[in-house]
Amino acid sequence: MGAMRHAFVCGYSRSGTTLLATILDSHPGISMGYELVPTRLPDLPTARQHLRRALAEDPADPAAVLRRDPATEELGLFVIHASWALVRPAELAELLEAEIAVGRSDASRTRRAARLAMAVVERKREQEGAGLTGFKVQTSRFGVFRRLFPDSAFLAIVRDPRDVVASQQGRGFARSVERIATHWRDYYQRFSRFALLHPRRSLVVRYEDLVADPEPQYARIFGLLGLAYGDEVRRYWESKASVHRTRHNNAPAVGREPFTSSLGRWRRDLDPADRATVERLCRRTMTRFGYPPD
C-alpha cells in the first residue's frame, strides 16, 4: 500500500462529519476542507465569468452578490465554502482559470467538482505547509474519488439513524423521515461494499465512540493514515483547524470539548411513529453498526 496523500471524510448529514474533519484538520501534517464538493455549478468558464463579475461589483462580499440570483446561488455557496478552507474569492477565481487552462472544463460533473474541490484544499495545504489534504465527501460515489485520487483514505463516520433523524428535524430540514432513513441506509450499505473492496484504505468510526471514548478512535484514524498524533488532535477544539476561524455553521459545536448530551436524543425527541419507521427501514444496517432496534 502506497503512502496516503488524501483523506476523505464520508458520512450522512448530521452524523459528525464536521467533527471528524476538524479532528483531522487539527493535525499539523493535514490540511482539510469541509463542504467543498460543489453541486449544480455551471460549466467552469461560466462560473469564472460570474465570479469575476461579482468581484467587480462587490470585492468585499462577492458571495452575497451571487446568492441574490437563483442562477448563481450555488456558486455563491461554493465561494463561502472555499473561504472555510481559507481560500479567498479572488484566489478561487484564479483556481477556476487554472482548471480551465488544463482542459478540465468538459469533465463530468462529479469529476469536475471533485478536482475543483481538491484544487481549493491544495491551495490551503500550500499555505499551511502540510503533507496530506482532504475534504468531506457526502455523495456515495466513492469510486469516482478513488479513481481520481488513488492515494487516498476514506474515513466514514456513522451515527444512530434515529439520532440523525432527530437532529435533522431539530435543524428544520425539509425531508421526510422515510427519505432520511432510506438515504442513511443506502449510503452506509454502499460504503460497506466499497470498504470490502478497499479494506486497507477504508475505516468506519462510530460517532458515539468518537465522543464518548475518543483515544482509541484517534489511534485507529491516524493509524490508517500512518501518522503519529499528539495534544493538538486531543484538543481539536482549540487547534489550528480552519473551522475555528470561519463562520462555518457547526463552528460552535466543534469549538468546545467533546460532549455526549446528544447521544440517544431520539429517546426524548423522536416521535414513536417516526422511530418505528426508521427501525423498519434501517433494521439490518443499524444492527450491523451496533444500533439495535428499541
N, C-alpha and C positions, 0 to 999 in steps of 0.2 A: 504494500500500500504506500503510495506516494505521500509527500508532505501535504498538509491541509493549507490551502490559501484562503478559503472562504468558509463561512459558517452561516447557514440559513436557519432562521427561527421559523418553525412551522407550527400552525395551530389555528383552531377556530376562534372567531371573535369572542372576547371576554373570557379567554382561557388562561391568560397570564403571559401572552406573547411579549408585551411591553416589559414586563418584569424580567423575563429571560433575556431579552435583547439588552436591557440595562445592565444586567449582571455581566454579560459578555463585553459590553462597551466599557465597563469599568476596568477591564484588564489592560495594562499598559501596552500589550502587544496586539490589541484588537481595536479596530475602528468599525462601529456598527451604524447602519442607518435603521430607520424604523419603518413606517409605512411608505416605502419607496417605489413599489412597483405601480406605475400609473395605469389607470383604467380609462378607456374611451378617449384617449388622446387623439388629436388629428395627426395626419402624417407629419413627419419631422419638419419639413420646410414650412408648412403652415403654422405649426407650433412656434417655430422660431420667429416667424413674421408677427404673430400675435404677441409674443413676449416682448419683442423689440418695441412694438407699438405701445404696449402697456408701460414699459420702462421709460419711454419718451414722455408719456402722459403723466406718470406719477413715479419718479425714480425711487421715492421712499417706500411706496407700497403698491407695486405693480400687481400683486395678487388680488388686492381689492378691486382694481380695475377689471381684471379678468373675470372675477367671480360675479360681477354685476350682469354679465351676459351669459345666458344659458349655454350658448355655443362654445364659450371658452371657460366655463366654470370649472371643469375638471382640470384644465391646465393651471388655473389659479390655485387649485388644491395641491397640485403637484409642486408648484412653486413653494407653497408653505411647507410641504413635507421635505423638500430639499433643504429648506432652511433649518429643519430639525437635525439635519446632518451637517449643518454649518456651511452649506453652500449657498451663497447669496444669489439673488435673481440674475445679476449681470454675469456671474460665473456660470449659472445654469444655461444662459443663452449661448455662451461660448461652448459649453459641452454639447448642446444641440447642434451647433455648427460643426463641431468636430465629428459627431456621429454622421452627419450628412456628408462630410468631406470623405469619409472612408466608405461611403456607399451603403449605409445601413438604413436608408430611408424606406426601402421597399420590403424590409423583412416582415415576417408575420407579426401580428400584433403582440403576441406573448413574448416572442424572441426580442422584438424591438424594445418592449417595455423592460424586459429583464436586463438587456445590455445598457439601456439608459440608466436604470437604477444602479447598476454596477459602476458606470462612469461617475455617477454622483458620489458614491461611497468611496471610490478610489481617490477622488479629489480630497475627501476628508482624511483618508489614510495618508496622503502626501503631507497634509497639514500637521498631522499628529505623529508621523514617523512610525506608525505601526506596521506589522507584517501581515496581518490577517484581516480580512474585511467580510462584511455580510449585511443582511437586512432581513426583514420579515417576509415570509412567503405564505400568503393566506389563500392562494389558489392551490388546488390539488394537482396541478400539472407538474409534479415534482420531476418527472422525467425530462422535461424541457430544460430545467435548471441544471440537472445532472449532465445533460449532453453539452450545454453551453459552457458549464464550469465544472469539468470533471474532477478537479482537485478540491472538492467541497465536502463538508459535513452537513448533515441535515438533522437538526435537533427539534423534535416535536414536543410541545407541551400540551398535556391533556388535562381536562378538568371534568368533574362530575357534570354530566349534561343537565341535571336538574338545577345545579347552581348556575350553569351557563344560561339557562332559560330565565331563571330568577334575576340574574344580573342584567341580561338584555332587556327584560321587562322594566327593571328599575331605571335603566338608562333611556327608556322610551323608544326602543327600537320598534319600528313598524313591521314586525314579522310575526307570523302565526306560530304557535307552539309546534304544530306539525312540521312547518318548514324548518325551524331551528333544529328540532330533533332529527329530522331526516338528513339535513346537511351535516350535522355533527357526526352522525353515524357513518355517512358515506365518506366524509373527509378522513376519519381515522381508519376506516377499512382500507381506503386507498393508500394511506401512509403505511399501514401494516404490510400490505403487499409490496410496496416499494422497499421497505426495510428488509423484507425477506430476500430481495434481490441484491441489496447493498448493506449487509449486516455490519460491516466494519466502518461504514460511513454514516450510520443512522443510529439515533438514540431517542427513546421516549422517556420524558420526565413527567411525573405527575405533579400538578400544581400543588396539591395538598402536601406532598412530601417536600417540595421545594420551600414552602413557607414554614412548615412545622419542624423540619429537621434538615436544614439546608446543607450542612457539611458533606454528608455522603453524596448528595446530588452534585455539589461542586466537583467532588473527586471524579464522578462519572463524566460530567460535562467536559472538564478540562483534560481528563484522561483521554477522551476520544480525540480531542484536538492536539494532544501531545504537548500541552503547555503546563508549566507549574503556575500556581496562583498563590496570592497572599492576602493581606488585610485589605488591599484596595478592592478586591472582589467581595470579601466578607462584609465590608462596609460600603456596599454599592450605592447606598442612599446618599452618600456624601463624597462620591467619587468624581472622576473626570468625565463620566458619561454625559454626552451632549444633551440628553433629555433634561438634565438639571438646569441648562442654560437657555432653554427654549420654552415656548408656550404649548408644548405637547399636552394633549387632553389628559393624559394619565400621569403627568409630572408630579402632582401632589401625592398620588398613591405610591410611586416608586421613590419618592423623596423622604420616606420615613422607614424606620426599621420594619422587618417582616412582621406581619400581623396575621392572626388566624381567625379573626372575628367573622370573616366572610365564608368560612368553611361550614358547609351544611346549612347555608342560609335558606335553602329550599324548604327546610322543615317549618320555618316560620313565615316565609314569603310566598311560597308557591301554592296556588290553588290545588286541592286534591285531584280535581279532574285533569288539570294540566300535568301534574305529577304522573298520573296514570297513563296519560298519552305518551310522555317521554319514556316511561318504562316499557310500554308496549312496543314502541318503535325502536328502542335502543337496547333492549334487554341483553342480547348476546354480546354486543360490543361493550356495554357497560360492565358486564361480568368479566370480560377479558382484561379490562383495565382495573379491576378491583373495586367497582362500584355496584354492589349487589342491590337489586331492586328492593324496595322497602317491604 
